Amino acid sequence: MNIVGSAIALSVVDLAASCRFFTTHLGFRELVASEDFACLERDDGAVEVVLLQRDPELPPSASPGPTGVLMSFAVTDIVTEQNRLLRAHAPITVPLRREPGGQWILQLTDPNGVEVQLTEWSPPAGTTH
């Protein structure tokens, strides 16, 4: 198998709010958009994000939504990213912290409840990889 691209599709109640979140805070841009969906991409070729407008009249079980979804993006220089996001008043829900294994994490949550985690691995002092 040769995977040449990847995308994640999320069903959200407020399509415009999620589009603004991903374009404003995470560097995505709209590739294709309509009133029912938006396809977002980044110049670096990271995963595409497809946002689908969920019918608010339908029960949540009738359409997959972001509940329990955690998107994770590995980044470089997470401290710089945190500072940029703080200046932009991004909705940071888990401040930058270091996990015992050496991974730095920072988490944001979009207006529809989609959790986005930024990570950077740094070996603990005295270890080799």
N, C-alpha and C positions, 0 to 999 in steps of 0.2 A: 504494500500500500504506500502510495506517495501522496501525503496530504499537502495541498498547495495553498490552503487558506483555512481560516476558521472564523466562526461567528457565534455569538450567543444571542438568542432571541428572548425578549422579556415582554410580557403583557402588563401594561400599566394603565392606570385610570387617567392620569394627567400626562399625556404624551408631550405636550409643550414644556412642562416643568422638567421632565427627565431629559429632554433634548438640551435645554438650557444648562442643566447640571453637567452633563457630559461634555458639552462644548465649552462651557465657561471654566470648569475646574479641572478637567482631565485631558484637554487638548484634542478632543474629537471634532470633526466637522461633518456636516450633513452631506452625504453623497447623493441620496435620493430621499425625497420626503413627500408625503401627501397628508390628508387629514386622518388617514387610518394607520399609517406606519412611517417610520423614519429609519434609514440605514445610515449609521455613523461610522466613520473610519478615521484613522490617524496616518500621518505621513510615514511613520516608522514601520508600518505594516503589522502592527499589533492586531489582535482580534477585532473584527467588526462587531458592532453592537446594533442589533435590529430591535427597535422599539415598536410594539404593536399596541394600538389603541384598544383597551378592554372596554366592553360595553358595561357601564356602571349599573345597568338594570339587571344584569345577570349575576347569579351568586358566584362568589370567588371560585368555587369548585368547578364551575363550568368553563373557566378559562385559566390556564396556568399563569400565575403571577409571581411577583418577586419574593413572596414569603419564604424565608429559609434560604434564599439565594445569597451567596457571598462571592462576588467577583474579586479576584486577586490579581494584581499586576506587580511584577518584579520591576523595581526601579533602581537607578543609580542615584546616589547622593540624596537620600531620603530626608535629611535635615533641610536641605535647600527646598525640597518639595513642600515640607511642612511649613516653612517660612512663607513661601509663595501662597499656599492655601490659606494661611492665617491672614495675610495681607488682603486676600480676596474675600475674606469672611465666608469661606467655604464651611459647610456643615460638618465639622469634624466631630465624630461621636466617640472615638477612642483615640486619645492623644498619643503621640509618639512614645513608644515604650520598647524595651528590649526584652525578648523572651529568654528563658534560661539557656536555650540551645544556641543563642547568638543571633537570632533573627530579630530585626527591627520591624515593627509594624505600626501603621497609622491607618485609621479607618474613618471613612466618610459615609454618610447615608443620604441618598437622593430623596427628593420630595415624595416619591412613591414607595419608599422603604427599601430600595435596592441598596444593599451594603457593598461598599467598594473598599477593599483593603490594599494598601500599598505596602510592599515588603522590600527589605534589603537584608541580605545575609552577611553577617560579619562574624568570623570565628571568635569565640571567647579568648581572652588573653591566655597565652601559654599553650594553645592548641595549634595543631597543624592540620591541613586538609589534604 
